[in-house]
Amino acid sequence: MGTVIMGKVKSGAMREGDSLLVMPNKAQVKVLAIYCDEDKATRAGPHENLRFLTAMLRLS
């Protein structure tokens, strides 16, 4: 189980397995899966709209 986050990559890239810091709560999460439109992807780059499934690692 996890949380699905929807948004847009402003800069950089993300891949499955990456650890991210989600603001404003500074929650550290691990990326379990990435979806661009309805297609599963292994990475996402700048200006892509996406949804990604996360697992909570730590809440600061």
PyMOL commands that set and color helices and strands:
alter all, ss='L'
color gray80, all
select strands_A, chain A and resi 3-8+14-15+19-22+27-36+39-41+43-44+49-59
alter strands_A, ss='S'
color yellow, strands_A
deselect
rebuild
show_as cartoon
